[in-house]
Amino acid sequence: MFDNLHLKLMAYILTPGAIWAALFGAILGSFYNVCIYRIPLGTFFSTTRSQCPNCHRVIPFYDNLPILSYLVLRGKARCCGVKISQQYFWVEVVTAILFWVIYIKFPFISWTSNGVEYHPATLLRAIHAMILLSALMICSVIDLNHMIIPDVISLPMILLSPIVAWFHPDLTLKSSLFGVVFGFGIFYVIAWAYVLIRKEYGLGMGDVKLLAAIGGWMGVEAILPTVFLGSILGSIIGIGSLVFSRKVGLKTALPFGPFLAVGASVHLFWTNLLPELFGL
């Protein structure tokens, strides 16, 4: 089983399309770092070039190369030597990995003896997954840093759900609309029930809107698996934090957006991909 898995993984890693997808993901990951930094500040549409957060000098293009610049500079700014947050590195790495997996899941280009063949339906699935997971990535990191999920991302996703359903080969308009309603409704009820019982807020409206967006882009079928997987992961992280960290207590708030994002990603990738790799 594991020998076969090793051969499959090597075949995927060496696929030219997967390599290009990973490189494209790393480049976009660099842009996502800009979004993560600027959206909470309300300066996303600023035309100012990237600056060092410490000395405010403009960062040259060769110090903005995805992943490589961080490794070459050893995690320190060239201009003043201040330590660069590891977030920049890991967002680029994770985005590259996500895009690599997306191509494995949806290989929209085939190299055959007759030349290169494109698969339009699979390409639509890949573009959908890239946009969805990119949005979830940005929302997750912002939620981790600021305990908010920006409306500027979640609300447009909800509004665009009918258009996504129109173009997606496997998503129906009915499933998308029910996903928005069910995704919003289930968390909205839970949030207000918590307020009525505990007299305090335990679930933010940002989580409610994010789940509605996930439902709109993935269909109503994705709501329960996303919530279930997110809740399991959140429970594990929460219990682990209580056990191993003195700074975390029973009333410590944990951002739930990243757990929803992971739950949705696992649900998206699990279908066919992991069973195929592991022979399940």
C-alpha positions in Angstrom: 0.0 0.0 0.0 2.7 2.5 1.1 5.0 1.7 -1.9 2.1 2.4 -4.2 1.3 5.6 -2.3 5.0 6.7 -2.7 4.9 6.1 -6.4 1.6 8.1 -6.8 2.9 11.0 -4.7 6.2 11.1 -6.8 4.1 11.1 -10.0 2.0 14.0 -8.7 5.0 16.0 -7.4 6.8 15.7 -10.8 3.7 16.7 -12.8 4.6 20.0 -14.6 1.1 21.4 -14.1 1.3 20.8 -10.3 4.7 22.5 -10.2 3.4 25.5 -12.0 0.3 25.6 -9.8 2.5 25.7 -6.7 4.7 28.5 -8.1 1.5 30.5 -9.0 0.2 29.8 -5.5 3.4 31.1 -3.9 3.2 34.3 -5.9 -0.4 34.8 -4.9 0.5 34.0 -1.3 2.7 37.1 -1.4 -0.2 39.2 -2.5 -2.4 37.6 0.2 0.0 38.8 2.8 -0.6 42.4 1.6 -4.4 41.8 1.9 -4.0 40.3 5.4 -2.0 43.3 6.5 -4.0 46.1 4.8 -7.7 45.0 5.0 -8.0 45.4 8.8 -6.3 48.8 8.5 -8.7 49.9 5.7 -5.8 50.7 3.4 -6.3 47.8 0.9 -6.8 50.1 -2.1 -3.7 52.2 -1.2 -1.2 52.5 -4.1 1.7 52.8 -1.8 4.4 50.2 -2.4 5.2 47.6 0.3 7.2 49.1 3.1 9.2 47.8 6.1 6.8 48.0 9.1 9.7 49.1 11.3 11.6 51.7 9.4 9.0 52.3 6.6 11.5 52.1 3.8 10.2 50.8 0.5 11.0 47.1 0.0 12.7 46.4 -3.3 11.2 43.8 -5.6 14.1 41.4 -5.1 13.3 41.3 -1.4 9.7 40.5 -2.2 10.2 37.2 -4.0 7.8 34.6 -2.5 9.4 32.2 0.0 13.0 32.7 -1.4 13.4 36.2 0.0 12.5 35.2 3.5 15.0 32.3 3.4 17.8 34.4 1.8 17.3 37.2 4.3 17.0 34.6 7.2 13.8 36.1 8.4 15.2 39.7 8.9 14.6 42.9 7.0 17.6 44.0 4.8 17.0 47.7 5.5 17.1 47.7 9.4 17.6 44.1 10.5 14.3 43.8 12.3 12.8 40.3 12.5 10.2 39.5 9.8 7.0 37.8 11.0 7.0 34.1 10.0 3.4 34.6 8.9 4.6 36.0 5.6 6.7 32.9 4.9 4.0 30.4 6.0 1.2 32.1 4.1 3.2 31.8 0.9 4.2 28.2 1.6 0.7 27.0 2.5 -0.8 28.8 -0.5 1.7 27.0 -2.8 0.8 23.7 -1.2 -2.9 24.4 -1.5 -2.6 25.2 -5.2 -0.5 22.1 -5.8 -3.1 19.9 -4.2 -5.9 21.7 -6.1 -4.1 20.8 -9.4 -3.8 17.2 -8.2 -7.5 17.2 -7.4 -8.5 19.0 -10.7 -5.8 18.3 -13.3 -7.1 20.6 -16.1 -4.1 20.1 -18.4 -3.0 16.8 -19.8 0.3 16.1 -21.7 -0.3 13.4 -24.3 1.4 12.2 -27.4 -0.9 14.5 -29.4 0.1 17.5 -27.5 -1.4 19.5 -24.6 -5.1 18.9 -23.9 -7.2 21.3 -21.8 -10.3 20.2 -19.8 -12.7 23.2 -19.5 -15.0 21.7 -16.8 -12.0 20.7 -14.7 -10.5 24.1 -15.2 -13.6 25.7 -13.8 -13.5 23.4 -10.8 -9.8 24.3 -10.2 -10.4 28.1 -10.5 -13.4 27.8 -8.1 -11.2 25.9 -5.6 -8.4 28.4 -5.9 -10.6 31.5 -5.3 -12.5 29.8 -2.5 -9.5 28.6 -0.6 -7.7 31.9 -1.2 -10.5 33.8 0.4 -10.6 31.3 3.3 -6.9 31.7 3.8 -7.1 35.5 4.0 -10.1 35.4 6.4 -8.4 32.8 8.6 -5.2 34.7 9.2 -7.0 38.0 9.7 -9.2 36.2 12.2 -6.2 34.8 14.0 -4.6 38.2 14.2 -7.6 40.4 15.0 -10.5 38.1 15.9 -12.6 39.5 13.0 -13.7 38.1 9.6 -13.8 41.0 7.2 -17.2 41.7 5.6 -15.3 42.9 2.5 -14.6 39.3 1.7 -17.5 37.3 3.2 -20.4 39.5 1.9 -19.2 39.6 -1.8 -18.8 35.8 -1.6 -22.4 35.4 -0.5 -23.6 37.8 -3.2 -21.6 36.1 -5.9 -22.9 32.6 -5.0 -25.6 32.5 -7.7 -22.9 33.3 -10.4 -20.6 30.7 -9.0 -23.4 28.1 -9.1 -24.1 29.1 -12.7 -20.6 28.4 -13.9 -19.6 25.5 -11.7 -20.1 22.1 -13.4 -21.3 20.4 -10.2 -23.0 23.1 -8.1 -26.7 23.8 -8.6 -28.3 27.1 -7.9 -30.7 25.4 -5.5 -27.9 23.8 -3.5 -26.0 27.1 -3.4 -29.0 29.2 -2.2 -29.9 26.6 0.4 -26.3 26.5 1.5 -26.3 30.3 2.1 -29.6 30.1 4.0 -28.7 27.0 6.0 -25.2 28.2 6.6 -26.3 31.5 7.9 -29.3 30.1 9.8 -27.6 27.4 11.7 -24.9 29.6 13.2 -27.3 32.5 13.7 -29.5 30.4 15.9 -26.5 29.0 17.8 -25.1 32.5 18.3 -28.3 33.9 19.8 -29.0 30.8 21.8 -25.6 31.2 23.4 -26.4 34.8 24.2 -29.7 34.0 25.7 -28.3 31.2 27.9 -24.9 32.6 28.9 -25.7 36.3 28.6 -22.5 36.8 26.5 -21.4 36.5 22.9 -19.7 33.2 22.1 -19.9 33.2 18.3 -19.3 36.2 16.2 -21.5 37.3 13.2 -18.3 37.1 11.1 -18.4 33.3 11.6 -22.1 33.2 10.6 -21.4 35.1 7.3 -18.4 33.0 6.6 -20.3 29.8 6.9 -23.1 31.2 4.7 -20.4 32.0 2.1 -19.0 28.5 2.3 -22.5 27.1 1.8 -23.1 29.4 -1.2 -19.8 28.3 -2.9 -19.8 24.6 -1.9 -23.5 23.8 -1.6 -25.7 22.9 1.2 -24.1 19.4 1.4 -20.9 21.0 2.6 -22.4 22.7 5.7 -22.6 19.9 8.2 -19.2 18.3 7.3 -17.6 21.8 7.5 -19.1 22.5 10.9 -18.4 19.0 12.2 -14.8 19.0 11.1 -14.3 22.5 12.3 -15.8 21.8 15.7 -13.7 18.7 16.2 -10.5 20.5 15.3 -11.5 23.5 17.4 -12.1 21.2 20.4 -8.7 19.5 20.0 -6.9 22.9 19.8 -8.9 24.3 22.7 -8.3 21.4 25.0 -4.6 21.3 24.0 -4.3 25.0 24.7 -5.8 24.5 28.2 -3.5 21.7 29.0 -0.2 23.2 27.6 -0.6 27.0 28.0 -1.0 28.9 31.3 -2.3 31.9 29.4 -5.4 30.1 28.1 -8.4 29.7 30.4 -12.0 28.5 30.0 -13.2 31.9 29.0 -10.4 32.6 26.5 -11.9 33.3 23.1 -10.6 31.3 20.1 -11.2 32.4 16.5 -13.4 29.9 14.8 -12.9 31.1 11.2 -9.7 29.1 10.7 -11.4 25.9 11.9 -14.3 26.5 9.5 -11.7 27.1 6.7 -9.9 23.8 7.5 -13.2 21.9 7.7 -14.3 23.2 4.3 -10.9 22.5 2.7 -10.8 18.9 4.0 -14.4 18.4 2.7 -13.3 19.8 -0.7 -10.2 17.7 -1.0 -11.4 14.4 0.6 -13.8 13.5 -2.2 -11.9 11.1 -4.5 -8.4 12.6 -3.8 -7.4 11.1 -0.5 -9.2 7.7 -1.0 -7.4 7.5 -4.4 -4.0 8.2 -2.8 -4.4 5.8 0.1 -6.4 3.1 -1.8 -9.5 3.5 0.4 
